[in-house]
Amino acid sequence: MLSGNILATKEEWEQTYWIDSTTEPIFQRKNFSESLVNNHNVLFPKQRIGSRVYVPCCGKTRDMIYLADMKHEVIGVEYAKTAIEEFHRDNSLTYTTSDVEGGAFVLYCTNEKNIKIYQGDVFSMTTEICGQFDGAFDRGGYNSTYPSRRNAYCSVVRSLLKTGGRILLETRQLGRPVACGPPFSMTMEDIANDFTHFDVSALKTYEDEHGVIYTSILRLKA
Ligand SMILES: C[S@@+](CC[C@H](N)C(=O)[O-])C[C@H]1O[C@@H](n2cnc3c(N)ncnc32)[C@H](O)[C@@H]1O
């Protein structure tokens, strides 16, 4: 992913990371994200169990397992059917599927845990389809969005949150041109400029070999 691919369509994402790849996608973590485990109580300061949590561009992240095991209702959205099927297979879970909104999404309902994943485009998600959320965990969704679509991305996430909702956001600053394709380099300033309806606070900043990683909490303004 960090080598640079122009990924714009559902088919390109699915093919590049979920079909062609002979290894796990580079963004795939074996363990739960530290940003989530360490800041679960910042995302849900009052209601530590029983919240509805949105995971946009979820891939097959095990963070959904963490959230479900913390007794939340987890709703993911993901382009790639392969990722959703692998998520279930890797975690020994079974599912049922149904068509939603005339085929705009396929809904995967996990039988053993409180997880639902909509296969489709995050930009097409509405409260009519999936309801509203107490919080969202976003690692790699906002960071994968082309600059020209970031305002739309932020509007959709905002529309899905209840009053007082929060987003726990993990992003990367890579210091490379937009032309390289996703992930796009994102600074704390970009986050504050794009998520205008939120109060943005940095929780942690550190560097790895690819760049600077920010964890931040975004609180929806009243
Ligand atoms: C960088 S990965 C992050 C995956 C996951 N959040 C994680 O932490 O492992 C981005 C994921 O978003 C998916 N994706 C990209 N654009 C999307 C869109 N518009 N709608 C739904 N999923 C999308 C890709 O297929 C990919 O699985």
The ligand as a Tripos MOL2 file, in Angstrom:
@<TRIPOS>MOLECULE
LIG
   27    29     1     0     0
SMALL
NO_CHARGES

@<TRIPOS>ATOM
      1 C1         -6.3320    0.9370    4.4400 C.3       1 LIG1
      2 S1         -7.5570   -0.3060    4.3880 S.3       1 LIG1
      3 C2         -8.0180   -0.2800    6.1010 C.3       1 LIG1
      4 C3         -8.7700   -1.4980    6.5310 C.3       1 LIG1
      5 C4         -9.1000   -1.5550    8.0270 C.3       1 LIG1
      6 N1         -9.7720   -0.3770    8.5040 N.3       1 LIG1
      7 C5         -7.8920   -1.8710    8.8620 C.2       1 LIG1
      8 O1         -7.5880   -1.0940    9.7820 O.co2     1 LIG1
      9 O2         -7.2530   -2.9040    8.6140 O.co2     1 LIG1
     10 C6         -8.8780    0.5130    3.5450 C.3       1 LIG1
     11 C7        -10.0690   -0.3980    3.2100 C.3       1 LIG1
     12 O3        -11.1320    0.4150    2.7180 O.3       1 LIG1
     13 C8        -11.7730   -0.2280    1.6350 C.3       1 LIG1
     14 N2        -12.3880    0.8710    0.8750 N.ar      1 LIG1
     15 C9        -11.7490    1.8310    0.1530 C.ar      1 LIG1
     16 N3        -12.6260    2.7180   -0.3340 N.ar      1 LIG1
     17 C10       -13.8620    2.3140    0.0780 C.ar      1 LIG1
     18 C11       -15.1890    2.8180   -0.1120 C.ar      1 LIG1
     19 N4        -15.4230    3.9310   -0.8190 N.pl3     1 LIG1
     20 N5        -16.2160    2.1550    0.4690 N.ar      1 LIG1
     21 C12       -16.0010    1.0280    1.1950 C.ar      1 LIG1
     22 N6        -14.7540    0.5080    1.4180 N.ar      1 LIG1
     23 C13       -13.7080    1.1370    0.8590 C.ar      1 LIG1
     24 C14       -10.6830   -1.0280    0.9430 C.3       1 LIG1
     25 O4        -11.1790   -2.1500    0.2320 O.3       1 LIG1
     26 C15        -9.8040   -1.4460    2.1420 C.3       1 LIG1
     27 O5        -10.1950   -2.7050    2.6240 O.3       1 LIG1
@<TRIPOS>BOND
     1     1     2 1
     2     2     3 1
     3     2    10 1
     4     3     4 1
     5     4     5 1
     6     5     6 1
     7     5     7 1
     8     7     8 2
     9     7     9 1
    10    10    11 1
    11    11    12 1
    12    11    26 1
    13    12    13 1
    14    13    14 1
    15    13    24 1
    16    14    15 ar
    17    14    23 ar
    18    15    16 ar
    19    16    17 ar
    20    17    18 ar
    21    17    23 ar
    22    18    19 1
    23    18    20 ar
    24    20    21 ar
    25    21    22 ar
    26    22    23 ar
    27    24    25 1
    28    24    26 1
    29    26    27 1
@<TRIPOS>SUBSTRUCTURE
     1 LIG1         1 GROUP 0 **** ****
